[in-house]
Amino acid sequence: MIFHILTIFPEIFSSFVETGILKKAIEKNKIAIHRHDIRDFSDDKNKNIDDYSFGGGSGMIMKPDPIFKGVESIKNNFSGIGSNDMPVILLSPQGKKLDQKLVEELSQKKSLILICGRYGGIDHRVNKYLATEEISVGDFILSGGEVAAMSIIESVSRLIDGVVGSKESVEKDSFTSGLLQHPQYTRPSKFREWEVPGKLLSGNHKEILKWQRRESILKTFLERPDLIKDINLTPDDQKIIDSIKSKRDKPNNSQ
């Protein structure tokens, strides 16, 4: 997988690509991350890449020309390396929200181009005529698209074969199964007055898996009920949910 990042702050990604699983993935040639400075594609003598907005409004708008030239340069210089199937992704708060399903779709591509906006926004002709899709990482405002690009790079990279040491770790991650992850514990079994649930110390693998599934169902239903509808629930799963609903709907007679 090859990631191309178009940004005016390529240095932001320095420590990001030099630590953790991404560093190891790059060293093993599982992924490649190329940073392209949008200013390098500006014809302006001062390398300006923004201008005032037509119609007024606060904030400067990024010009389309340097961004178009940047994408075209990437496609020309990396022809034959997934260039015919290279999504051009604009990181935008108006975009489709990033979720695990979308991450899985992106992981099937050979290359991705990620455009990071700044200032008051990007000329709409980039959205309309250059970007193949717009992606948002959530309903909140960031100063630019760099953090969003990092989210895509790391989440997609984790699904590339050989990037994460244990395939089981990826499969058990929250959202991969559709469920939030169950609570996890490590030594000591008792910390201050808090003990690890007894089922996890029992050594009974079947009971441990049953406990983990139950806790995942509980956590998902209580914290992200919107995810439940997309999960293939077993009869036992449904009993857990029905039990929660029953307790929640039960009148409080203590008053």
Secondary structure, DSSP 8 states (H G I E B T S, - for coil): -EEEEEES-GGGGHHHHTSHHHHHHHHTTS-EEEEEEGGGG--STT---EE--TT--SS-EE-HHHHHHHHHHHHHHTTTSSGGG--EEEEEEEEEE--HHHHHHHTTSSEEEEEE--TT-B-HHHHHHT-SEEEES-SS--SSSHHHHHHHHHHHHTTSTTTSS-HHHHHHSTTTSSS-------S-SEETTEE--GGGGS--HHHHHHHHHHHHHHHHHHH-GGGGGGS---HHHHHHHHHHHHHHHS--TT-
